[in-house]
Amino acid sequence: MKAQGIFSFSDSQGKTRKVKTIVNDDFSIHSFYFDPSDPTYKKMIKPKEQYKLGDWVKKTIDFFTYKKVKPCGACKKRQAMLNNLTQKEKN
């Protein structure tokens, strides 16, 4: 495992939710919702909802800035570079 992070946010009903994201050695990303008060609750985020690393960074920046920061050329280059790092070879 390369890195992991935990993000907290409030849902539409005002309940605090947490998402744990793990970046593996091959730069694949796995995320799941969890509830610290209920250790048995762990819901994986479906693979179709998974993003490449660059897309995930962009969505995280958009989320925390309420999409008020517009991506510049360097941002798009960073996103493409990180996505290329996570792109798996197809057999």
DRENPANU-629913 format. One record per atom (N, C-alpha, C, CB): residue in one letter; atom name; y, z, x. Coordinates in steps of 0.001 Angstrom, whole numbers, plus 500000, padded with zeros to 6 digits. Glycine has a CB too. Example, Ala and Ser with C-alpha at 12.3 -4.5 7.8 and 13.67 -1.06 7.14 Angstrom:
BEGIN
<rec "A" "N" <494310 507800 513190>>
<rec "A" "CA" <495500 507800 512300>>
<rec "A" "C" <496700 507800 513200>>
<rec "A" "CB" <495527 509046 511308>>
<rec "S" "N" <497750 507080 512850>>
<rec "S" "CA" <498940 507140 513670>>
<rec "S" "C" <500030 507870 512900>>
<rec "S" "CB" <499402 505725 514084>>
***
This chain:
BEGIN
<rec "M" "N" <498830 500000 500841>>
<rec "M" "CA" <500000 500000 500000>>
<rec "M" "C" <501237 500000 500889>>
<rec "M" "CB" <499996 501213 499041>>
<rec "K" "N" <502165 499082 500595>>
<rec "K" "CA" <503410 498983 501354>>
<rec "K" "C" <504459 499967 500848>>
<rec "K" "CB" <503956 497564 501284>>
<rec "A" "N" <504632 500045 499525>>
<rec "A" "CA" <505689 500886 498964>>
<rec "A" "C" <505373 501208 497522>>
<rec "A" "CB" <507063 500198 499072>>
<rec "Q" "N" <506033 502229 497023>>
<rec "Q" "CA" <505941 502550 495607>>
<rec "Q" "C" <507256 503168 495162>>
<rec "Q" "CB" <504751 503508 495322>>
<rec "G" "N" <507544 503038 493894>>
<rec "G" "CA" <508766 503597 493352>>
<rec "G" "C" <508561 503991 491914>>
<rec "G" "CB" <509915 502614 493474>>
<rec "I" "N" <509325 504965 491474>>
<rec "I" "CA" <509256 505432 490097>>
<rec "I" "C" <510649 505295 489499>>
<rec "I" "CB" <508736 506915 490013>>
<rec "F" "N" <510718 504651 488345>>
<rec "F" "CA" <511975 504433 487660>>
<rec "F" "C" <511937 505121 486307>>
<rec "F" "CB" <512263 502931 487503>>
<rec "S" "N" <513000 505799 485966>>
<rec "S" "CA" <513117 506456 484663>>
<rec "S" "C" <514159 505733 483828>>
<rec "S" "CB" <513487 507954 484823>>
<rec "F" "N" <513921 505684 482529>>
<rec "F" "CA" <514886 505087 481609>>
<rec "F" "C" <514654 505672 480230>>
<rec "F" "CB" <514766 503531 481584>>
<rec "S" "N" <515628 505523 479354>>
<rec "S" "CA" <515501 505981 477970>>
<rec "S" "C" <515189 504792 477084>>
<rec "S" "CB" <516792 506698 477492>>
<rec "D" "N" <514223 504971 476194>>
<rec "D" "CA" <513887 503887 475280>>
<rec "D" "C" <514825 503923 474073>>
<rec "D" "CB" <512406 503988 474829>>
<rec "S" "N" <514589 503057 473103>>
<rec "S" "CA" <515491 502942 471952>>
<rec "S" "C" <515506 504200 471077>>
<rec "S" "CB" <515093 501749 471109>>
<rec "Q" "N" <514460 505030 471176>>
<rec "Q" "CA" <514433 506280 470419>>
<rec "Q" "C" <514984 507459 471229>>
<rec "Q" "CB" <513009 506583 469970>>
<rec "G" "N" <515454 507188 472443>>
<rec "G" "CA" <516023 508244 473279>>
<rec "G" "C" <514995 509007 474100>>
<rec "G" "CB" <516768 509203 472425>>
<rec "K" "N" <513727 508590 474048>>
<rec "K" "CA" <512689 509259 474828>>
<rec "K" "C" <512708 508728 476258>>
<rec "K" "CB" <511290 509052 474184>>
<rec "T" "N" <512632 509625 477220>>
<rec "T" "CA" <512613 509216 478620>>
<rec "T" "C" <511248 508650 478968>>
<rec "T" "CB" <512961 510400 479545>>
<rec "R" "N" <511249 507467 479538>>
<rec "R" "CA" <510018 506801 479970>>
<rec "R" "C" <510065 506639 481482>>
<rec "R" "CB" <509840 505415 479262>>
<rec "K" "N" <508918 506488 482073>>
<rec "K" "CA" <508839 506274 483513>>
<rec "K" "C" <507932 505086 483796>>
<rec "K" "CB" <508323 507543 484237>>
<rec "V" "N" <508318 504300 484791>>
<rec "V" "CA" <507514 503169 485249>>
<rec "V" "C" <507268 503374 486732>>
<rec "V" "CB" <508222 501787 484967>>
<rec "K" "N" <506013 503292 487120>>
<rec "K" "CA" <505652 503372 488539>>
<rec "K" "C" <505292 501970 488998>>
<rec "K" "CB" <504461 504378 488784>>
<rec "T" "N" <505910 501544 490086>>
<rec "T" "CA" <505661 500223 490638>>
<rec "T" "C" <505100 500368 492041>>
<rec "T" "CB" <506950 499370 490646>>
<rec "I" "N" <504028 499651 492317>>
<rec "I" "CA" <503375 499701 493623>>
<rec "I" "C" <503385 498294 494216>>
<rec "I" "CB" <501911 500256 493509>>
<rec "V" "N" <503858 498195 495461>>
<rec "V" "CA" <503802 496934 496200>>
<rec "V" "C" <502646 497063 497189>>
<rec "V" "CB" <505179 496613 496939>>
<rec "N" "N" <501648 496203 497050>>
<rec "N" "CA" <500456 496268 497888>>
<rec "N" "C" <500674 495555 499223>>
<rec "N" "CB" <499261 495657 497156>>
<rec "D" "N" <499706 495687 500108>>
<rec "D" "CA" <499796 495066 501432>>
<rec "D" "C" <499971 493554 501365>>
<rec "D" "CB" <498563 495393 502237>>
<rec "D" "N" <499430 492919 500324>>
<rec "D" "CA" <499578 491469 500175>>
<rec "D" "C" <500836 491105 499379>>
<rec "D" "CB" <498340 490883 499490>>
<rec "F" "N" <501727 492102 499177>>
<rec "F" "CA" <502989 491967 498451>>
<rec "F" "C" <502815 491696 496966>>
<rec "F" "CB" <503798 490871 499054>>
<rec "S" "N" <501610 491886 496439>>
<rec "S" "CA" <501455 491810 494987>>
<rec "S" "C" <502036 493093 494392>>
<rec "S" "CB" <499939 491618 494575>>
<rec "I" "N" <502508 492987 493172>>
<rec "I" "CA" <503181 494110 492529>>
<rec "I" "C" <502400 494503 491289>>
<rec "I" "CB" <504650 493756 492168>>
<rec "H" "N" <502144 495798 491142>>
<rec "H" "CA" <501483 496335 489961>>
<rec "H" "C" <502363 497440 489410>>
<rec "H" "CB" <500042 496861 490289>>
<rec "S" "N" <502592 497384 488105>>
<rec "S" "CA" <503436 498381 487457>>
<rec "S" "C" <502705 498957 486265>>
<rec "S" "CB" <504785 497774 487025>>
<rec "F" "N" <503014 500226 485968>>
<rec "F" "CA" <502466 500838 484774>>
<rec "F" "C" <503415 501916 484275>>
<rec "F" "CB" <501070 501422 485047>>
<rec "Y" "N" <503396 502101 482946>>
<rec "Y" "CA" <504148 503182 482332>>
<rec "Y" "C" <503314 504443 482462>>
<rec "Y" "CB" <504493 502873 480835>>
<rec "F" "N" <503967 505583 482636>>
<rec "F" "CA" <503216 506826 482652>>
<rec "F" "C" <504087 507947 482102>>
<rec "F" "CB" <502727 507158 484081>>
<rec "D" "N" <503441 509033 481716>>
<rec "D" "CA" <504122 510197 481165>>
<rec "D" "C" <503692 511405 481978>>
<rec "D" "CB" <503802 510390 479640>>
<rec "P" "N" <504604 511992 482786>>
<rec "P" "CA" <504227 513134 483619>>
<rec "P" "C" <503731 514339 482806>>
<rec "P" "CB" <505407 513551 484466>>
<rec "S" "N" <504188 514465 481556>>
<rec "S" "CA" <503744 515599 480736>>
<rec "S" "C" <502343 515382 480167>>
<rec "S" "CB" <504730 515839 479596>>
<rec "D" "N" <501845 514145 480228>>
<rec "D" "CA" <500505 513825 479742>>
<rec "D" "C" <499781 513024 480813>>
<rec "D" "CB" <500562 513035 478396>>
<rec "P" "N" <499063 513712 481727>>
<rec "P" "CA" <498421 513011 482843>>
<rec "P" "C" <497384 511975 482429>>
<rec "P" "CB" <497774 514001 483737>>
<rec "T" "N" <496919 512016 481181>>
<rec "T" "CA" <495921 511037 480740>>
<rec "T" "C" <496580 509735 480301>>
<rec "T" "CB" <495082 511609 479595>>
<rec "Y" "N" <497907 509738 480092>>
<rec "Y" "CA" <498600 508531 479629>>
<rec "Y" "C" <499008 507667 480809>>
<rec "Y" "CB" <499836 508900 478791>>
<rec "K" "N" <498476 506465 480829>>
<rec "K" "CA" <498810 505503 481877>>
<rec "K" "C" <498550 504128 481291>>
<rec "K" "CB" <497971 505746 483202>>
<rec "K" "N" <499599 503372 481044>>
<rec "K" "CA" <499460 502053 480427>>
<rec "K" "C" <499875 501005 481444>>
<rec "K" "CB" <500314 501936 479123>>
<rec "M" "N" <498929 500172 481827>>
<rec "M" "CA" <499233 499098 482765>>
<rec "M" "C" <500129 498068 482102>>
<rec "M" "CB" <497944 498437 483279>>
<rec "I" "N" <501069 497546 482868>>
<rec "I" "CA" <501883 496440 482385>>
<rec "I" "C" <501061 495176 482606>>
<rec "I" "CB" <503288 496368 483120>>
<rec "K" "N" <500945 494362 481589>>
<rec "K" "CA" <500065 493196 481628>>
<rec "K" "C" <500465 492242 482747>>
<rec "K" "CB" <500088 492466 480284>>
<rec "P" "N" <499480 491554 483342>>
<rec "P" "CA" <499786 490617 484426>>
<rec "P" "C" <500834 489571 484070>>
<rec "P" "CB" <498539 489925 484848>>
<rec "K" "N" <500883 489119 482803>>
<rec "K" "CA" <501892 488126 482456>>
<rec "K" "C" <503300 488715 482561>>
<rec "K" "CB" <501645 487591 481041>>
<rec "E" "N" <503400 490050 482536>>
<rec "E" "CA" <504686 490713 482680>>
<rec "E" "C" <505001 491026 484143>>
<rec "E" "CB" <504707 491991 481859>>
<rec "Q" "N" <504052 490758 485034>>
<rec "Q" "CA" <504274 491028 486445>>
<rec "Q" "C" <505186 489961 487031>>
<rec "Q" "CB" <502937 491083 487212>>
<rec "Y" "N" <505970 490348 487991>>
<rec "Y" "CA" <506900 489434 488624>>
<rec "Y" "C" <506598 489360 490108>>
<rec "Y" "CB" <508355 489870 488382>>
<rec "K" "N" <507019 488276 490708>>
<rec "K" "CA" <506998 488209 492161>>
<rec "K" "C" <508082 489149 492659>>
<rec "K" "CB" <507216 486739 492687>>
<rec "L" "N" <508017 489514 493914>>
<rec "L" "CA" <508924 490525 494460>>
<rec "L" "C" <510393 490145 494270>>
<rec "L" "CB" <508636 490737 495940>>
<rec "G" "N" <510756 488898 494526>>
<rec "G" "CA" <512144 488465 494370>>
<rec "G" "C" <512620 488555 492930>>
<rec "G" "CB" <512304 487048 494866>>
<rec "D" "N" <511750 488179 491991>>
<rec "D" "CA" <512099 488266 490570>>
<rec "D" "C" <512270 489721 490155>>
<rec "D" "CB" <511020 487586 489701>>
<rec "W" "N" <511401 490580 490680>>
<rec "W" "CA" <511470 492000 490351>>
<rec "W" "C" <512771 492613 490871>>
<rec "W" "CB" <510259 492745 490935>>
<rec "V" "N" <513172 492270 492100>>
<rec "V" "CA" <514427 492779 492663>>
<rec "V" "C" <515598 492312 491800>>
<rec "V" "CB" <514610 492306 494138>>
<rec "K" "N" <515596 491034 491410>>
<rec "K" "CA" <516678 490505 490578>>
<rec "K" "C" <516742 491235 489245>>
<rec "K" "CB" <516493 489001 490346>>
<rec "K" "N" <515599 491426 488591>>
<rec "K" "CA" <515582 492110 487297>>
<rec "K" "C" <516016 493574 487437>>
<rec "K" "CB" <514176 492032 486673>>
<rec "T" "N" <515663 494209 488549>>
<rec "T" "CA" <516093 495585 488781>>
<rec "T" "C" <517609 495653 488948>>
<rec "T" "CB" <515392 496166 490022>>
<rec "I" "N" <518177 494734 489713>>
<rec "I" "CA" <519633 494698 489897>>
<rec "I" "C" <520313 494414 488555>>
<rec "I" "CB" <520034 493619 490953>>
<rec "D" "N" <519781 493456 487798>>
<rec "D" "CA" <520350 493156 486481>>
<rec "D" "C" <520320 494378 485568>>
<rec "D" "CB" <519594 491999 485826>>
<rec "F" "N" <519208 495108 485598>>
<rec "F" "CA" <519057 496274 484741>>
<rec "F" "C" <520089 497348 485083>>
<rec "F" "CB" <517646 496841 484865>>
<rec "F" "N" <520208 497682 486360>>
<rec "F" "CA" <521093 498771 486755>>
<rec "F" "C" <522572 498396 486732>>
<rec "F" "CB" <520725 499239 488123>>
<rec "T" "N" <522899 497113 486737>>
<rec "T" "CA" <524306 496686 486682>>
<rec "T" "C" <524657 496124 485308>>
<rec "T" "CB" <524591 495631 487767>>
<rec "Y" "N" <523744 496254 484340>>
<rec "Y" "CA" <523943 495726 482993>>
<rec "Y" "C" <524311 494236 483022>>
<rec "Y" "CB" <525034 496524 482272>>
<rec "K" "N" <523749 493513 483968>>
<rec "K" "CA" <523943 492068 484164>>
<rec "K" "C" <525407 491695 484381>>
<rec "K" "CB" <523402 491307 482967>>
<rec "K" "N" <526205 492644 484867>>
<rec "K" "CA" <527623 492365 485129>>
<rec "K" "C" <527847 491805 486526>>
<rec "K" "CB" <528449 493629 484950>>
<rec "V" "N" <526836 491884 487392>>
<rec "V" "CA" <526924 491308 488736>>
<rec "V" "C" <526215 489958 488687>>
<rec "V" "CB" <526283 492263 489833>>
<rec "K" "N" <526975 488902 488894>>
<rec "K" "CA" <526403 487556 488866>>
<rec "K" "C" <525808 487222 490227>>
<rec "K" "CB" <527473 486507 488470>>
<rec "P" "N" <524601 486637 490251>>
<rec "P" "CA" <523969 486307 491530>>
<rec "P" "C" <524750 485228 492289>>
<rec "P" "CB" <522529 485841 491298>>
<rec "C" "N" <524916 485452 493577>>
<rec "C" "CA" <525592 484475 494436>>
<rec "C" "C" <524522 483617 495126>>
<rec "C" "CB" <526517 485191 495497>>
<rec "G" "N" <524952 482739 496001>>
<rec "G" "CA" <524007 481889 496733>>
<rec "G" "C" <523051 482689 497593>>
<rec "G" "CB" <524754 480907 497599>>
<rec "A" "N" <523583 483739 498245>>
<rec "A" "CA" <522726 484581 499094>>
<rec "A" "C" <521696 485329 498259>>
<rec "A" "CB" <523576 485581 499896>>
<rec "C" "N" <522095 485751 497056>>
<rec "C" "CA" <521155 486443 496164>>
<rec "C" "C" <519985 485526 495792>>
<rec "C" "CB" <521881 486926 494885>>
<rec "K" "N" <520323 484288 495485>>
<rec "K" "CA" <519281 483325 495107>>
<rec "K" "C" <518364 483002 496290>>
<rec "K" "CB" <519919 482033 494571>>
<rec "K" "N" <518942 482953 497489>>
<rec "K" "CA" <518123 482723 498688>>
<rec "K" "C" <517180 483895 498924>>
<rec "K" "CB" <519019 482506 499926>>
<rec "R" "N" <517697 485125 498758>>
<rec "R" "CA" <516861 486313 498930>>
<rec "R" "C" <515732 486313 497920>>
<rec "R" "CB" <517697 487593 498790>>
<rec "Q" "N" <516056 485985 496663>>
<rec "Q" "CA" <515036 485940 495620>>
<rec "Q" "C" <513942 484926 495970>>
<rec "Q" "CB" <515673 485591 494264>>
<rec "A" "N" <514353 483734 496404>>
<rec "A" "CA" <513375 482695 496762>>
<rec "A" "C" <512537 483120 497966>>
<rec "A" "CB" <514091 481365 497064>>
<rec "M" "N" <513175 483733 498957>>
<rec "M" "CA" <512454 484160 500155>>
<rec "M" "C" <511422 485238 499809>>
<rec "M" "CB" <513441 484687 501218>>
<rec "L" "N" <511818 486214 498984>>
<rec "L" "CA" <510878 487266 498592>>
<rec "L" "C" <509764 486709 497716>>
<rec "L" "CB" <511609 488390 497857>>
<rec "N" "N" <510087 485761 496852>>
<rec "N" "CA" <509041 485146 496035>>
<rec "N" "C" <508053 484379 496896>>
<rec "N" "CB" <509656 484216 494991>>
<rec "N" "N" <508542 483703 497935>>
<rec "N" "CA" <507641 482980 498844>>
<rec "N" "C" <506720 483932 499587>>
<rec "N" "CB" <508444 482153 499847>>
<rec "L" "N" <507210 485118 499905>>
<rec "L" "CA" <506363 486110 500571>>
<rec "L" "C" <505201 486540 499684>>
<rec "L" "CB" <507191 487330 500969>>
<rec "T" "N" <505449 486568 498384>>
<rec "T" "CA" <504426 487086 497465>>
<rec "T" "C" <503566 485989 496856>>
<rec "T" "CB" <505081 487874 496358>>
<rec "Q" "N" <503875 484753 497156>>
<rec "Q" "CA" <503125 483655 496560>>
<rec "Q" "C" <501724 483595 497178>>
<rec "Q" "CB" <503873 482308 496757>>
<rec "K" "N" <500732 483651 496335>>
<rec "K" "CA" <499351 483600 496815>>
<rec "K" "C" <498877 482158 496882>>
<rec "K" "CB" <498420 484430 495906>>
<rec "E" "N" <498049 481892 497847>>
<rec "E" "CA" <497479 480556 497961>>
<rec "E" "C" <496457 480346 496865>>
<rec "E" "CB" <496840 480342 499344>>
<rec "K" "N" <496483 479170 496278>>
<rec "K" "CA" <495508 478841 495236>>
<rec "K" "C" <494298 478188 495879>>
<rec "K" "CB" <496128 477908 494158>>
<rec "N" "N" <493137 478584 495400>>
<rec "N" "CA" <491890 478014 495937>>
<rec "N" "C" <491588 476688 495315>>
<rec "N" "CB" <490723 478953 495716>>
***
